């Protein structure tokens, strides 16, 4: 079940974003869906900002306790999260390319969703690995 | 892989923080190891065994059925 959570949640995320994008292209810019997309943009920036603060505080606490800021586990979690998010990002960009070819969406909006998708996938992967640990692959 | 880190740490009256300092890792790594959520590198396994004054095979027990 744990192994299925990441792909299912990512797929859901991709589908929701795709749905919003497709729907948005058919609505006026000041429509309700546009507000949802703004919330996603701002929410992602806030989430990344909070994560940055969290990492900085953790590093300061570790340093004050005389512990290293990074060790083999934290490096491995980051590497694995990066690998997973890269793999999933390929599918995100494929979906976005499909949307680009079949709708009249602005390419800059599409790129922003791609980058947001990549960021959120990395954050989600990192959280899951940081919570569940890394067993022998 | 199962380990006796928690048991041996209690035996030598070491906190997770003490063991983390002795082995130069974060406390979270010791927590993960004790919960069996992470298998350490050979170097870290060796450092932990030395910090717990035990042989490496006394601290880390390979269980083929679990992996």
N, CA and C atoms of all chains as a GROMACS GRO file, in nm:
protein
  612
    1UNK      N    1   0.083  -0.122   0.000
    1UNK     CA    2   0.000   0.000   0.000
    1UNK      C    3   0.086   0.127   0.000
    2UNK      N    4   0.196   0.122   0.081
    2UNK     CA    5   0.285   0.238   0.089
    2UNK      C    6   0.346   0.268  -0.046
    3UNK      N    7   0.382   0.161  -0.119
    3UNK     CA    8   0.446   0.179  -0.249
    3UNK      C    9   0.349   0.243  -0.349
    4UNK      N   10   0.221   0.222  -0.327
    4UNK     CA   11   0.122   0.273  -0.421
    4UNK      C   12   0.085   0.418  -0.394
    5UNK      N   13   0.112   0.463  -0.272
    5UNK     CA   14   0.066   0.597  -0.232
    5UNK      C   15   0.125   0.706  -0.319
    6UNK      N   16   0.256   0.699  -0.341
    6UNK     CA   17   0.324   0.805  -0.417
    6UNK      C   18   0.273   0.814  -0.561
    7UNK      N   19   0.272   0.701  -0.637
    7UNK     CA   20   0.222   0.713  -0.773
    7UNK      C   21   0.076   0.755  -0.782
    8UNK      N   22  -0.007   0.705  -0.688
    8UNK     CA   23  -0.150   0.739  -0.692
    8UNK      C   24  -0.169   0.888  -0.660
    9UNK      N   25  -0.100   0.935  -0.557
    9UNK     CA   26  -0.116   1.076  -0.520
    9UNK      C   27  -0.063   1.168  -0.629
   10UNK      N   28   0.048   1.127  -0.691
   10UNK     CA   29   0.104   1.209  -0.798
   10UNK      C   30   0.011   1.212  -0.919
   11UNK      N   31  -0.041   1.094  -0.951
   11UNK     CA   32  -0.134   1.085  -1.064
   11UNK      C   33  -0.257   1.172  -1.039
   12UNK      N   34  -0.307   1.167  -0.916
   12UNK     CA   35  -0.423   1.250  -0.880
   12UNK      C   36  -0.389   1.397  -0.897
   13UNK      N   37  -0.270   1.434  -0.848
   13UNK     CA   38  -0.225   1.574  -0.859
   13UNK      C   39  -0.218   1.616  -1.005
   14UNK      N   40  -0.157   1.531  -1.086
   14UNK     CA   41  -0.142   1.563  -1.229
   14UNK      C   42  -0.279   1.578  -1.295
   15UNK      N   43  -0.369   1.487  -1.261
   15UNK     CA   44  -0.503   1.492  -1.322
   15UNK      C   45  -0.579   1.617  -1.279
   16UNK      N   46  -0.566   1.653  -1.152
   16UNK     CA   47  -0.634   1.774  -1.102
   16UNK      C   48  -0.581   1.897  -1.174
   17UNK      N   49  -0.448   1.906  -1.182
   17UNK     CA   50  -0.386   2.020  -1.251
   17UNK      C   51  -0.429   2.023  -1.398
   18UNK      N   52  -0.426   1.904  -1.459
   18UNK     CA   53  -0.466   1.896  -1.600
   18UNK      C   54  -0.611   1.939  -1.617
   19UNK      N   55  -0.696   1.895  -1.525
   19UNK     CA   56  -0.837   1.930  -1.530
   19UNK      C   57  -0.857   2.081  -1.518
   20UNK      N   58  -0.786   2.140  -1.423
   20UNK     CA   59  -0.797   2.285  -1.404
   20UNK      C   60  -0.750   2.358  -1.529
   21UNK      N   61  -0.637   2.314  -1.584
   21UNK     CA   62  -0.582   2.380  -1.702
   21UNK      C   63  -0.678   2.371  -1.821
   22UNK      N   64  -0.731   2.252  -1.842
   22UNK     CA   65  -0.822   2.234  -1.956
   22UNK      C   66  -0.948   2.318  -1.937
   23UNK      N   67  -1.000   2.318  -1.813
   23UNK     CA   68  -1.121   2.394  -1.785
   23UNK      C   69  -1.094   2.543  -1.796
   24UNK      N   70  -0.974   2.584  -1.748
   24UNK     CA   71  -0.940   2.726  -1.746
   24UNK      C   72  -0.933   2.784  -1.887
   25UNK      N   73  -0.885   2.704  -1.980
   25UNK     CA   74  -0.871   2.755  -2.117
   25UNK      C   75  -1.006   2.791  -2.178
   26UNK      N   76  -1.110   2.732  -2.123
   26UNK     CA   77  -1.243   2.760  -2.178
   26UNK      C   78  -1.321   2.862  -2.098
   27UNK      N   79  -1.257   2.924  -1.995
   27UNK     CA   80  -1.328   3.021  -1.912
   27UNK      C   81  -1.259   3.157  -1.917
   28UNK      N   82  -1.329   3.262  -1.883
   28UNK     CA   83  -1.265   3.393  -1.879
   28UNK      C   84  -1.158   3.398  -1.769
   29UNK      N   85  -1.064   3.486  -1.784
   29UNK     CA   86  -0.951   3.491  -1.690
   29UNK      C   87  -0.994   3.528  -1.548
   30UNK      N   88  -1.105   3.600  -1.536
   30UNK     CA   89  -1.149   3.636  -1.401
   30UNK      C   90  -1.252   3.536  -1.346
   31UNK      N   91  -1.258   3.419  -1.406
   31UNK     CA   92  -1.352   3.317  -1.359
   31UNK      C   93  -1.304   3.252  -1.230
   32UNK      N   94  -1.387   3.163  -1.175
   32UNK     CA   95  -1.357   3.098  -1.048
   32UNK      C   96  -1.232   3.010  -1.057
   33UNK      N   97  -1.220   2.939  -1.171
   33UNK     CA   98  -1.107   2.847  -1.186
   33UNK      C   99  -0.975   2.923  -1.183
   34UNK      N  100  -0.976   3.046  -1.238
   34UNK     CA  101  -0.855   3.126  -1.236
   34UNK      C  102  -0.810   3.151  -1.091
   35UNK      N  103  -0.906   3.172  -1.003
   35UNK     CA  104  -0.874   3.194  -0.861
   35UNK      C  105  -0.810   3.068  -0.804
   36UNK      N  106  -0.863   2.949  -0.841
   36UNK     CA  107  -0.805   2.823  -0.794
   36UNK      C  108  -0.659   2.811  -0.837
   37UNK      N  109  -0.632   2.845  -0.963
   37UNK     CA  110  -0.495   2.834  -1.012
   37UNK      C  111  -0.403   2.930  -0.940
   38UNK      N  112  -0.455   3.049  -0.906
   38UNK     CA  113  -0.376   3.145  -0.828
   38UNK      C  114  -0.345   3.089  -0.690
   39UNK      N  115  -0.446   3.022  -0.631
   39UNK     CA  116  -0.426   2.962  -0.498
   39UNK      C  117  -0.315   2.857  -0.505
   40UNK      N  118  -0.314   2.777  -0.612
   40UNK     CA  119  -0.210   2.674  -0.628
   40UNK      C  120  -0.073   2.740  -0.638
   41UNK      N  121  -0.063   2.846  -0.718
   41UNK     CA  122   0.065   2.917  -0.733
   41UNK      C  123   0.116   2.969  -0.598
   42UNK      N  124   0.029   3.045  -0.533
   42UNK     CA  125   0.069   3.108  -0.406
   42UNK      C  126   0.093   3.001  -0.300
   43UNK      N  127   0.007   2.900  -0.297
   43UNK     CA  128   0.022   2.790  -0.200
   43UNK      C  129   0.155   2.720  -0.214
   44UNK      N  130   0.198   2.696  -0.338
   44UNK     CA  131   0.326   2.629  -0.361
   44UNK      C  132   0.442   2.716  -0.312
   45UNK      N  133   0.436   2.843  -0.344
   45UNK     CA  134   0.544   2.934  -0.300
   45UNK      C  135   0.550   2.938  -0.147
   46UNK      N  136   0.433   2.947  -0.082
   46UNK     CA  137   0.429   2.950   0.064
   46UNK      C  138   0.483   2.820   0.122
   47UNK      N  139   0.442   2.707   0.062
   47UNK     CA  140   0.487   2.576   0.108
   47UNK      C  141   0.640   2.564   0.100
   48UNK      N  142   0.696   2.606  -0.013
   48UNK     CA  143   0.841   2.599  -0.031
   48UNK      C  144   0.912   2.692   0.067
   49UNK      N  145   0.852   2.809   0.092
   49UNK     CA  146   0.909   2.904   0.186
   49UNK      C  147   0.911   2.845   0.328
   50UNK      N  148   0.800   2.783   0.367
   50UNK     CA  149   0.792   2.721   0.501
   50UNK      C  150   0.894   2.608   0.512
   51UNK      N  151   0.906   2.529   0.406
   51UNK     CA  152   1.006   2.420   0.407
   51UNK      C  153   1.147   2.473   0.423
   52UNK      N  154   1.176   2.584   0.352
   52UNK     CA  155   1.309   2.646   0.362
   52UNK      C  156   1.339   2.690   0.504
   53UNK      N  157   1.239   2.751   0.569
   53UNK     CA  158   1.254   2.794   0.708
   53UNK      C  159   1.278   2.672   0.798
   54UNK      N  160   1.199   2.565   0.774
   54UNK     CA  161   1.210   2.443   0.854
   54UNK      C  162   1.351   2.384   0.845
   55UNK      N  163   1.403   2.375   0.721
   55UNK     CA  164   1.537   2.320   0.701
   55UNK      C  165   1.642   2.405   0.773
   56UNK      N  166   1.626   2.538   0.760
   56UNK     CA  167   1.723   2.628   0.822
   56UNK      C  168   1.723   2.612   0.974
   57UNK      N  169   1.603   2.604   1.033
   57UNK     CA  170   1.592   2.589   1.179
   57UNK      C  171   1.652   2.456   1.223
   58UNK      N  172   1.622   2.347   1.146
   58UNK     CA  173   1.677   2.215   1.180
   58UNK      C  174   1.829   2.216   1.179
   59UNK      N  175   1.886   2.284   1.080
   59UNK     CA  176   2.032   2.293   1.069
   59UNK      C  177   2.091   2.369   1.187
   60UNK      N  178   2.026   2.478   1.224
   60UNK     CA  179   2.076   2.558   1.337
   60UNK      C  180   2.070   2.477   1.466
   61UNK      N  181   1.958   2.405   1.487
   61UNK     CA  182   1.943   2.322   1.608
   61UNK      C  183   2.051   2.214   1.612
   62UNK      N  184   2.075   2.148   1.497
   62UNK     CA  185   2.177   2.043   1.490
   62UNK      C  186   2.314   2.100   1.522
   63UNK      N  187   2.343   2.216   1.466
   63UNK     CA  188   2.476   2.276   1.488
   63UNK      C  189   2.496   2.311   1.635
   64UNK      N  190   2.389   2.364   1.698
   64UNK     CA  191   2.399   2.401   1.840
   64UNK      C  192   2.420   2.280   1.930
   65UNK      N  193   2.366   2.164   1.886
   65UNK     CA  194   2.382   2.041   1.966
   65UNK      C  195   2.514   1.971   1.936
   66UNK      N  196   2.592   2.026   1.845
   66UNK     CA  197   2.720   1.964   1.809
   66UNK      C  198   2.704   1.848   1.713
   67UNK      N  199   2.588   1.840   1.648
   67UNK     CA  200   2.563   1.732   1.552
   67UNK      C  201   2.582   1.783   1.409
   68UNK      N  202   2.612   1.694   1.316
   68UNK     CA  203   2.628   1.739   1.177
   68UNK      C  204   2.494   1.783   1.117
   69UNK      N  205   2.503   1.877   1.022
   69UNK     CA  206   2.380   1.925   0.958
   69UNK      C  207   2.329   1.825   0.855
   70UNK      N  208   2.421   1.753   0.795
   70UNK     CA  209   2.388   1.649   0.697
   70UNK      C  210   2.459   1.520   0.736
   71UNK      N  211   2.396   1.409   0.706
   71UNK     CA  212   2.465   1.281   0.726
   71UNK      C  213   2.422   1.186   0.614
   72UNK      N  214   2.464   1.060   0.624
   72UNK     CA  215   2.440   0.969   0.511
   72UNK      C  216   2.291   0.947   0.486
   73UNK      N  217   2.210   0.944   0.592
   73UNK     CA  218   2.066   0.922   0.572
   73UNK      C  219   2.000   1.041   0.504
   74UNK      N  220   2.029   1.162   0.553
   74UNK     CA  221   1.966   1.280   0.494
   74UNK      C  222   2.007   1.297   0.347
   75UNK      N  223   2.135   1.268   0.318
   75UNK     CA  224   2.180   1.280   0.178
   75UNK      C  225   2.110   1.176   0.090
   76UNK      N  226   2.095   1.056   0.146
   76UNK     CA  227   2.031   0.949   0.068
   76UNK      C  228   1.883   0.978   0.043
   77UNK      N  229   1.817   1.034   0.145
   77UNK     CA  230   1.675   1.069   0.128
   77UNK      C  231   1.661   1.176   0.020
   78UNK      N  232   1.748   1.277   0.024
   78UNK     CA  233   1.742   1.384  -0.076
   78UNK      C  234   1.767   1.329  -0.216
   79UNK      N  235   1.868   1.242  -0.227
   79UNK     CA  236   1.900   1.184  -0.359
   79UNK      C  237   1.784   1.101  -0.412
   80UNK      N  238   1.726   1.020  -0.324
   80UNK     CA  239   1.617   0.933  -0.370
   80UNK      C  240   1.493   1.016  -0.406
   81UNK      N  241   1.464   1.119  -0.325
   81UNK     CA  242   1.350   1.207  -0.354
   81UNK      C  243   1.370   1.275  -0.489
   82UNK      N  244   1.494   1.318  -0.516
   82UNK     CA  245   1.524   1.383  -0.644
   82UNK      C  246   1.505   1.285  -0.760
   83UNK      N  247   1.548   1.161  -0.740
   83UNK     CA  248   1.535   1.061  -0.845
   83UNK      C  249   1.388   1.030  -0.874
   84UNK      N  250   1.310   1.014  -0.767
   84UNK     CA  251   1.166   0.984  -0.785
   84UNK      C  252   1.095   1.101  -0.854
   85UNK      N  253   1.125   1.223  -0.807
   85UNK     CA  254   1.055   1.340  -0.864
   85UNK      C  255   1.094   1.361  -1.010
   86UNK      N  256   1.220   1.330  -1.045
   86UNK     CA  257   1.261   1.341  -1.186
   86UNK      C  258   1.181   1.242  -1.272
   87UNK      N  259   1.170   1.120  -1.223
   87UNK     CA  260   1.097   1.016  -1.296
   87UNK      C  261   0.950   1.056  -1.318
   88UNK      N  262   0.887   1.105  -1.211
   88UNK     CA  263   0.746   1.143  -1.220
   88UNK      C  264   0.729   1.269  -1.306
   89UNK      N  265   0.830   1.358  -1.299
   89UNK     CA  266   0.825   1.482  -1.378
   89UNK      C  267   0.815   1.454  -1.527
   90UNK      N  268   0.878   1.346  -1.572
   90UNK     CA  269   0.869   1.309  -1.714
   90UNK      C  270   0.724   1.293  -1.756
   91UNK      N  271   0.646   1.228  -1.669
   91UNK     CA  272   0.504   1.207  -1.700
   91UNK      C  273   0.425   1.337  -1.690
   92UNK      N  274   0.462   1.420  -1.592
   92UNK     CA  275   0.395   1.550  -1.579
   92UNK      C  276   0.413   1.631  -1.707
   93UNK      N  277   0.538   1.636  -1.758
   93UNK     CA  278   0.565   1.714  -1.878
   93UNK      C  279   0.497   1.653  -2.001
   94UNK      N  280   0.484   1.521  -2.003
   94UNK     CA  281   0.413   1.457  -2.114
   94UNK      C  282   0.266   1.500  -2.116
   95UNK      N  283   0.206   1.501  -1.996
   95UNK     CA  284   0.065   1.544  -1.985
   95UNK      C  285   0.052   1.690  -2.027
   96UNK      N  286   0.147   1.773  -1.981
   96UNK     CA  287   0.142   1.916  -2.014
   96UNK      C  288   0.161   1.939  -2.164
   97UNK      N  289   0.248   1.859  -2.226
   97UNK     CA  290   0.267   1.870  -2.371
   97UNK      C  291   0.140   1.833  -2.446
   98UNK      N  292   0.072   1.731  -2.394
   98UNK     CA  293  -0.056   1.691  -2.454
   98UNK      C  294  -0.156   1.807  -2.444
   99UNK      N  295  -0.160   1.870  -2.325
   99UNK     CA  296  -0.251   1.984  -2.305
   99UNK      C  297  -0.215   2.098  -2.400
  100UNK      N  298  -0.085   2.123  -2.414
  100UNK     CA  299  -0.038   2.231  -2.502
  100UNK      C  300  -0.084   2.209  -2.646
  101UNK      N  301  -0.077   2.084  -2.689
  101UNK     CA  302  -0.114   2.053  -2.827
  101UNK      C  303  -0.264   2.051  -2.852
  102UNK      N  304  -0.341   2.037  -2.745
  102UNK     CA  305  -0.485   2.020  -2.764
  102UNK      C  306  -0.570   2.134  -2.707
  103UNK      N  307  -0.505   2.235  -2.651
  103UNK     CA  308  -0.581   2.350  -2.600
  103UNK      C  309  -0.514   2.479  -2.646
  104UNK      N  310  -0.573   2.591  -2.604
  104UNK     CA  311  -0.516   2.720  -2.643
  104UNK      C  312  -0.447   2.788  -2.524
  105UNK      N  313  -0.391   2.708  -2.439
  105UNK     CA  314  -0.332   2.762  -2.315
  105UNK      C  315  -0.202   2.837  -2.344
  106UNK      N  316  -0.177   2.941  -2.262
  106UNK     CA  317  -0.054   3.020  -2.274
  106UNK      C  318   0.064   2.932  -2.228
  107UNK      N  319   0.170   2.932  -2.306
  107UNK     CA  320   0.284   2.843  -2.276
  107UNK      C  321   0.353   2.880  -2.144
  108UNK      N  322   0.351   3.009  -2.107
  108UNK     CA  323   0.416   3.048  -1.981
  108UNK      C  324   0.339   2.991  -1.861
  109UNK      N  325   0.207   2.986  -1.874
  109UNK     CA  326   0.124   2.926  -1.768
  109UNK      C  327   0.155   2.777  -1.758
  110UNK      N  328   0.169   2.715  -1.874
  110UNK     CA  329   0.199   2.571  -1.878
  110UNK      C  330   0.333   2.542  -1.811
  111UNK      N  331   0.432   2.624  -1.841
  111UNK     CA  332   0.564   2.605  -1.780
  111UNK      C  333   0.558   2.621  -1.628
  112UNK      N  334   0.481   2.722  -1.586
  112UNK     CA  335   0.472   2.745  -1.441
  112UNK      C  336   0.410   2.624  -1.372
  113UNK      N  337   0.308   2.563  -1.436
  113UNK     CA  338   0.248   2.442  -1.377
  113UNK      C  339   0.345   2.326  -1.376
  114UNK      N  340   0.427   2.318  -1.481
  114UNK     CA  341   0.528   2.212  -1.487
  114UNK      C  342   0.626   2.224  -1.372
  115UNK      N  343   0.673   2.346  -1.350
  115UNK     CA  344   0.771   2.367  -1.242
  115UNK      C  345   0.708   2.346  -1.105
  116UNK      N  346   0.584   2.391  -1.091
  116UNK     CA  347   0.512   2.369  -0.964
  116UNK      C  348   0.495   2.219  -0.940
  117UNK      N  349   0.458   2.147  -1.045
  117UNK     CA  350   0.443   2.001  -1.035
  117UNK      C  351   0.571   1.934  -0.992
  118UNK      N  352   0.682   1.976  -1.052
  118UNK     CA  353   0.812   1.918  -1.017
  118UNK      C  354   0.847   1.947  -0.871
  119UNK      N  355   0.823   2.073  -0.830
  119UNK     CA  356   0.855   2.112  -0.692
  119UNK      C  357   0.772   2.031  -0.592
  120UNK      N  358   0.642   2.024  -0.619
  120UNK     CA  359   0.554   1.954  -0.525
  120UNK      C  360   0.585   1.804  -0.521
  121UNK      N  361   0.620   1.746  -0.636
  121UNK     CA  362   0.655   1.605  -0.639
  121UNK      C  363   0.779   1.578  -0.556
  122UNK      N  364   0.877   1.669  -0.566
  122UNK     CA  365   0.998   1.653  -0.486
  122UNK      C  366   0.966   1.663  -0.337
  123UNK      N  367   0.887   1.764  -0.302
  123UNK     CA  368   0.851   1.784  -0.160
  123UNK      C  369   0.775   1.663  -0.106
  124UNK      N  370   0.679   1.614  -0.184
  124UNK     CA  371   0.600   1.499  -0.142
  124UNK      C  372   0.688   1.375  -0.126
  125UNK      N  373   0.775   1.351  -0.223
  125UNK     CA  374   0.867   1.236  -0.216
  125UNK      C  375   0.956   1.247  -0.093
  126UNK      N  376   1.007   1.368  -0.069
  126UNK     CA  377   1.097   1.389   0.045
  126UNK      C  378   1.025   1.359   0.176
  127UNK      N  379   0.900   1.408   0.188
  127UNK     CA  380   0.823   1.386   0.311
  127UNK      C  381   0.796   1.236   0.332
  128UNK      N  382   0.758   1.168   0.226
  128UNK     CA  383   0.726   1.026   0.239
  128UNK      C  384   0.849   0.945   0.278
  129UNK      N  385   0.962   0.976   0.215
  129UNK     CA  386   1.085   0.904   0.247
  129UNK      C  387   1.133   0.940   0.388
  130UNK      N  388   1.119   1.066   0.423
  130UNK     CA  389   1.162   1.111   0.555
  130UNK      C  390   1.075   1.050   0.665
  131UNK      N  391   0.952   1.018   0.631
  131UNK     CA  392   0.860   0.957   0.728
  131UNK      C  393   0.876   0.805   0.730
  132UNK      N  394   0.887   0.747   0.612
  132UNK     CA  395   0.888   0.601   0.603
  132UNK      C  396   1.024   0.536   0.610
  133UNK      N  397   1.130   0.616   0.591
  133UNK     CA  398   1.265   0.559   0.593
  133UNK      C  399   1.302   0.495   0.462
  134UNK      N  400   1.426   0.451   0.455
  134UNK     CA  401   1.476   0.387   0.333
  134UNK      C  402   1.526   0.248   0.368
  135UNK      N  403   1.464   0.152   0.307
  135UNK     CA  404   1.509   0.014   0.328
  135UNK      C  405   1.605  -0.022   0.216
  136UNK      N  406   1.656  -0.143   0.221
  136UNK     CA  407   1.745  -0.188   0.113
  136UNK      C  408   1.669  -0.195  -0.018
  137UNK      N  409   1.726  -0.134  -0.122
  137UNK     CA  410   1.660  -0.136  -0.253
  137UNK      C  411   1.701  -0.260  -0.329
  138UNK      N  412   1.730  -0.689   0.822
  138UNK     CA  413   1.833  -0.657   0.922
  138UNK      C  414   1.766  -0.609   1.050
  139UNK      N  415   1.796  -0.674   1.161
  139UNK     CA  416   1.748  -0.624   1.290
  139UNK      C  417   1.869  -0.577   1.370
  140UNK      N  418   1.846  -0.489   1.463
  140UNK     CA  419   1.961  -0.442   1.541
  140UNK      C  420   1.926  -0.428   1.689
  141UNK      N  421   2.032  -0.422   1.771
  141UNK     CA  422   2.014  -0.412   1.916
  141UNK      C  423   2.063  -0.276   1.968
  142UNK      N  424   2.054  -0.176   1.884
  142UNK     CA  425   2.108  -0.044   1.922
  142UNK      C  426   2.040   0.009   2.048
  143UNK      N  427   1.908   0.002   2.050
  143UNK     CA  428   1.833   0.058   2.164
  143UNK      C  429   1.871  -0.013   2.294
  144UNK      N  430   1.878  -0.146   2.285
  144UNK     CA  431   1.911  -0.229   2.402
  144UNK      C  432   2.053  -0.197   2.453
  145UNK      N  433   2.149  -0.192   2.362
  145UNK     CA  434   2.288  -0.167   2.401
  145UNK      C  435   2.308  -0.022   2.446
  146UNK      N  436   2.232   0.068   2.386
  146UNK     CA  437   2.240   0.208   2.426
  146UNK      C  438   2.193   0.225   2.570
  147UNK      N  439   2.086   0.152   2.604
  147UNK     CA  440   2.035   0.156   2.742
  147UNK      C  441   2.136   0.094   2.838
  148UNK      N  442   2.200  -0.012   2.793
  148UNK     CA  443   2.299  -0.082   2.877
  148UNK      C  444   2.414   0.012   2.915
  149UNK      N  445   2.458   0.092   2.820
  149UNK     CA  446   2.570   0.183   2.846
  149UNK      C  447   2.523   0.325   2.883
  150UNK      N  448   2.393   0.336   2.911
  150UNK     CA  449   2.335   0.462   2.957
  150UNK      C  450   2.365   0.579   2.862
  151UNK      N  451   2.343   0.553   2.736
  151UNK     CA  452   2.365   0.657   2.634
  151UNK      C  453   2.230   0.704   2.582
  152UNK      N  454   2.218   0.834   2.562
  152UNK     CA  455   2.097   0.886   2.497
  152UNK      C  456   2.117   0.877   2.345
  153UNK      N  457   2.007   0.897   2.272
  153UNK     CA  458   2.018   0.898   2.125
  153UNK      C  459   2.111   1.010   2.081
  154UNK      N  460   2.103   1.121   2.152
  154UNK     CA  461   2.189   1.235   2.119
  154UNK      C  462   2.336   1.202   2.142
  155UNK      N  463   2.366   1.133   2.253
  155UNK     CA  464   2.506   1.094   2.284
  155UNK      C  465   2.560   1.005   2.172
  156UNK      N  466   2.479   0.905   2.135
  156UNK     CA  467   2.524   0.812   2.030
  156UNK      C  468   2.541   0.884   1.896
  157UNK      N  469   2.450   0.980   1.871
  157UNK     CA  470   2.460   1.057   1.745
  157UNK      C  471   2.591   1.137   1.742
  158UNK      N  472   2.626   1.198   1.856
  158UNK     CA  473   2.750   1.276   1.862
  158UNK      C  474   2.872   1.184   1.843
  159UNK      N  475   2.868   1.067   1.910
  159UNK     CA  476   2.982   0.974   1.900
  159UNK      C  477   3.002   0.921   1.758
  160UNK      N  478   2.892   0.910   1.684
  160UNK     CA  479   2.903   0.852   1.550
  160UNK      C  480   2.892   0.958   1.439
  161UNK      N  481   2.884   1.084   1.478
  161UNK     CA  482   2.878   1.196   1.382
  161UNK      C  483   2.763   1.186   1.284
  162UNK      N  484   2.646   1.154   1.336
  162UNK     CA  485   2.524   1.157   1.253
  162UNK      C  486   2.418   1.239   1.327
  163UNK      N  487   2.307   1.268   1.260
  163UNK     CA  488   2.198   1.341   1.324
  163UNK      C  489   2.122   1.246   1.416
  164UNK      N  490   2.054   1.302   1.514
  164UNK     CA  491   1.977   1.219   1.606
  164UNK      C  492   1.868   1.142   1.532
  165UNK      N  493   1.811   1.204   1.430
  165UNK     CA  494   1.704   1.140   1.352
  165UNK      C  495   1.752   1.009   1.290
  166UNK      N  496   1.878   1.005   1.253
  166UNK     CA  497   1.932   0.883   1.193
  166UNK      C  498   1.934   0.768   1.295
  167UNK      N  499   1.967   0.802   1.419
  167UNK     CA  500   1.965   0.700   1.524
  167UNK      C  501   1.821   0.652   1.546
  168UNK      N  502   1.725   0.745   1.544
  168UNK     CA  503   1.583   0.709   1.560
  168UNK      C  504   1.542   0.612   1.449
  169UNK      N  505   1.577   0.645   1.326
  169UNK     CA  506   1.543   0.559   1.211
  169UNK      C  507   1.606   0.421   1.224
  170UNK      N  508   1.731   0.418   1.269
  170UNK     CA  509   1.802   0.290   1.284
  170UNK      C  510   1.733   0.204   1.390
  171UNK      N  511   1.698   0.266   1.501
  171UNK     CA  512   1.635   0.190   1.610
  171UNK      C  513   1.498   0.136   1.569
  172UNK      N  514   1.430   0.212   1.485
  172UNK     CA  515   1.297   0.168   1.439
  172UNK      C  516   1.307   0.068   1.324
  173UNK      N  517   1.429   0.045   1.276
  173UNK     CA  518   1.448  -0.048   1.164
  173UNK      C  519   1.404   0.009   1.031
  174UNK      N  520   1.402   0.144   1.022
  174UNK     CA  521   1.358   0.208   0.898
  174UNK      C  522   1.476   0.241   0.806
  175UNK      N  523   1.595   0.209   0.850
  175UNK     CA  524   1.712   0.240   0.768
  175UNK      C  525   1.823   0.141   0.800
  176UNK      N  526   1.886   0.092   0.695
  176UNK     CA  527   2.002   0.006   0.712
  176UNK      C  528   2.127   0.090   0.688
  177UNK      N  529   2.216   0.095   0.788
  177UNK     CA  530   2.330   0.188   0.776
  177UNK      C  531   2.436   0.138   0.679
  178UNK      N  532   2.524   0.231   0.641
  178UNK     CA  533   2.639   0.192   0.562
  178UNK      C  534   2.733   0.110   0.651
  179UNK      N  535   2.828   0.043   0.590
  179UNK     CA  536   2.921  -0.040   0.667
  179UNK      C  537   3.000   0.047   0.765
  180UNK      N  538   3.038   0.167   0.720
  180UNK     CA  539   3.116   0.256   0.807
  180UNK      C  540   3.035   0.298   0.930
  181UNK      N  541   2.908   0.337   0.905
  181UNK     CA  542   2.824   0.379   1.018
  181UNK      C  543   2.797   0.262   1.112
  182UNK      N  544   2.773   0.144   1.055
  182UNK     CA  545   2.750   0.025   1.138
  182UNK      C  546   2.873  -0.002   1.225
  183UNK      N  547   2.990   0.014   1.167
  183UNK     CA  548   3.114  -0.007   1.241
  183UNK      C  549   3.130   0.098   1.351
  184UNK      N  550   3.103   0.224   1.318
  184UNK     CA  551   3.113   0.334   1.417
  184UNK      C  552   3.017   0.311   1.534
  185UNK      N  553   2.894   0.269   1.501
  185UNK     CA  554   2.793   0.245   1.606
  185UNK      C  555   2.836   0.130   1.696
  186UNK      N  556   2.886   0.023   1.634
  186UNK     CA  557   2.930  -0.093   1.712
  186UNK      C  558   3.043  -0.053   1.806
  187UNK      N  559   3.134   0.028   1.755
  187UNK     CA  560   3.248   0.071   1.838
  187UNK      C  561   3.198   0.161   1.952
  188UNK      N  562   3.102   0.248   1.923
  188UNK     CA  563   3.047   0.337   2.027
  188UNK      C  564   2.973   0.256   2.134
  189UNK      N  565   2.917   0.144   2.093
  189UNK     CA  566   2.843   0.059   2.188
  189UNK      C  567   2.930  -0.054   2.244
  190UNK      N  568   3.058  -0.044   2.220
  190UNK     CA  569   3.158  -0.139   2.274
  190UNK      C  570   3.120  -0.284   2.245
  191UNK      N  571   3.077  -0.308   2.124
  191UNK     CA  572   3.034  -0.443   2.085
  191UNK      C  573   3.088  -0.476   1.947
  192UNK      N  574   3.080  -0.604   1.914
  192UNK     CA  575   3.118  -0.644   1.778
  192UNK      C  576   3.003  -0.610   1.684
  193UNK      N  577   3.038  -0.589   1.559
  193UNK     CA  578   2.937  -0.547   1.462
  193UNK      C  579   2.824  -0.651   1.448
  194UNK      N  580   2.860  -0.779   1.457
  194UNK     CA  581   2.759  -0.885   1.443
  194UNK      C  582   2.672  -0.899   1.568
  195UNK      N  583   2.717  -0.839   1.679
  195UNK     CA  584   2.636  -0.840   1.800
  195UNK      C  585   2.529  -0.729   1.795
  196UNK      N  586   2.560  -0.624   1.723
  196UNK     CA  587   2.467  -0.510   1.714
  196UNK      C  588   2.369  -0.530   1.598
  197UNK      N  589   2.423  -0.568   1.485
  197UNK     CA  590   2.338  -0.586   1.365
  197UNK      C  591   2.327  -0.734   1.331
  198UNK      N  592   2.204  -0.780   1.330
  198UNK     CA  593   2.180  -0.923   1.304
  198UNK      C  594   2.107  -0.935   1.170
  199UNK      N  595   2.171  -1.005   1.079
  199UNK     CA  596   2.111  -1.020   0.946
  199UNK      C  597   2.000  -1.124   0.949
  200UNK      N  598   1.882  -1.079   0.909
  200UNK     CA  599   1.767  -1.170   0.905
  200UNK      C  600   1.719  -1.174   0.759
  201UNK      N  601   1.748  -1.283   0.696
  201UNK     CA  602   1.718  -1.296   0.552
  201UNK      C  603   1.568  -1.285   0.522
  202UNK      N  604   1.487  -1.331   0.617
  202UNK     CA  605   1.341  -1.330   0.593
  202UNK      C  606   1.284  -1.189   0.592
  203UNK      N  607   1.344  -1.099   0.673
  203UNK     CA  608   1.291  -0.962   0.681
  203UNK      C  609   1.324  -0.883   0.554
  204UNK      N  610   1.448  -0.899   0.498
  204UNK     CA  611   1.490  -0.824   0.379
  204UNK      C  612   1.444  -0.898   0.257
   0.00000   0.00000   0.00000
